[in-house]
Amino acid sequence: MNIVAIHRITDPEKFLSMDAEEVAGGGPPGVQGRQFFPAKEGSTAVCLWEADSIDSLRNYLDPATAGVTENTYFEVDVERATGLPEAAAAGA
């Protein structure tokens, strides 16, 4: 399943010092970050993830970003989405 995580960043300095590739690839089996889009001014970021469920992503990402971001999640409607990476689109 493709999931978007919207991060409202509460500690921009700490958030931007985190290794995005390490966080994206460091999840449990079935949880993988695909794209990372931070706002230039540092208040928000949006990420595309592949995971078995929103709960499995939330259970990994909320503790990994505790005190740094407040996260909101939603499942992507892959039939209506545009611009998904090939791996994400193939999961449709």
N, C-alpha and C positions, 0 to 999 in steps of 0.2 A: 504494500500500500504506500502511496505517496502522501506525505504529510508536510505541511508548511508550519514552521515554528516562527512566530513573531516575538521578538525579544525587545521588551522595553528596558533599556539599559539604565541601571541605577548607579553603576560604578564604571564609567567609560574607560578610565585608565586601566583598571584591572581586566575589563572585558577585552580591550584591544591588546593586552599583553598575553592573553591566552592564545595558545597555538591552535588555530581553527582546524588545521588538518588533523592534529592529534585528537581533538574533541570529536571531529566528524568520523574518524576511523577507530576511535577507542571504545565504542559502545559494545554492548553484548551482541552475540550472533543475531543477525536479522535486523540490526539497527545500523544504518550507514548514512552519513551526511553526503549530499550530492552537490549543493550549491550554497554559497554564502554571499549575502548582499548587505554589507554594513552601510548605514547612512554616513555621509561625509562628516556631518557635525557630531556624530557619536551618540545620538539618543536612542536609536532604534537599529535593529538588524532583522533581516528576514532570511530564513534558511529553508532549503528543500531537503527533506530526508526520505529515506525508504526505511520502513519498519513494519513489523507484523501487526502492530496496532498503535493507536495513539497512547494507550496506557504504557506500552513497553518503551516508547520514546520518552514520555513524560517521566517514567521511573528512572531513566538514565540521565536525561538532560536537566531536570529540575535540580537534583543534587549537585551535578557538575557545574551549574551556574548559580548556585545558591548565594545570595547576597550581592550578586552581580547583575542579574536580570530578573524580570518578571515575564514569564513565558505564556503565550497563548497558542493553541494548536488547532488545526483543522485538516481534514482529509481533502485532498485535491480531487476534483471531478476530472479525471484524465480524459474523458470523452469530449469535454468542452475546453480543456486547457490548451494553450498554445505555447510553443517554445520549450516543452519539456525535453530534458536530455534523452538520448535514445534509450538508455537503460531504464529510465523512469517511465517513458512512454510505452516500452515493451511490457511493462507490468500491467497494462490496461486489459 
